[in-house]
Amino acid sequence: MEFEKIRNLSDDELKSEQAKAGEQLFRIRFQKSLGNNEGIKKLRTLKLDVARIKTVERQRTLAAEKAANPVVANVAPAKSTRTARKKAKKD
């Protein structure tokens, strides 16, 4: 499945597509362990689909978190403790 098609899916559709791909992966791996080599070419595409779906889900959760909690920048940088140690050693 193409990345743009995955992006256009809703959250529920993403979960169902991920479940379908996971089930197909399981079945192909099971067949492979039994010696049946049919569908092995599809293994790679299914893995990529699952990775793409997880990527889109993660992007959506990060966007939602960012919208809910805006980043607040520090006004002043933290003071370094190195200068205090150097001064203490010199004395």
N, C-alpha and C positions, 0 to 999 in steps of 0.2 A: 504494500500500500504506500502511496506517495505521502510525503510529509505534509503537503498542503491539504490533502484529503483528511489526514489525521487531525490537523489543526481545526478543521471545520466541524468536527464531531463534538457533540455535547459530552458532559462528564459521564453520564450514564452509558452513552454509546462507547466511550473510551474504555470503560470498565468491562463492558461486554466483549468488545473486540480483544482486549487483553486476555480475558478468560478463554475465548475461543482459540487464540493463538497459543496460549499456554497448554490447552488441552491437545491441540494438534501436535505441538512439540513433544508432549509426553507420549502420544501414540506413535510418532515417528521414531523416537528413541527406543521405545519398547519393541517395535518391529525390527529395529536395527540390532537390538540385543538378541533377538530370535534368529537373526541371519537374513532377514528380508531387507533387501537394499532398495526397495521402491520408495520414492519420496525423499531420498536423502538430499537431493538438490534443493528441495523446499525448506530444509532445516535452516539454512543460512538466512533465507528471506524471512522466515518466521522469527528468528532471533532479532533481526534488524527491525521488524515490525514492533516487537515487544519493547525494544530499546527506544524506538521513536515514540511510542505511546507513553512510556514512562517519562521521557524527556518533556513531552507536552504537558503531562500532569504536573511535573515539577515546576515548569515555567509558570503554570497557572497558579500554583500554590504560592510561589515566590511573589508573583505580581499581586496576589490578594493580600499577602502579609505586608508588602511594601505600601500598599494603599491604606491598610489599616494602621500601620505604625510608621509614620514618616521618620526618617533618620535625623537625629539632632546632632549637629556638629559641636565638638568641644570648643569653648571660647578660648581657653589658654592651654597650651601644650603642657604635658606633665614635666615636672622639674627633674633634672638628671641628678642622680645620687653620686655620680662619678666625681664631680668637682668637690663635693663635701669630703669624700674619702681621700682625695689627693691632698687637700688642705690639712686633714687630720694627720696624715703620714708625714708631712713636712714639719709639723710642729713638734 
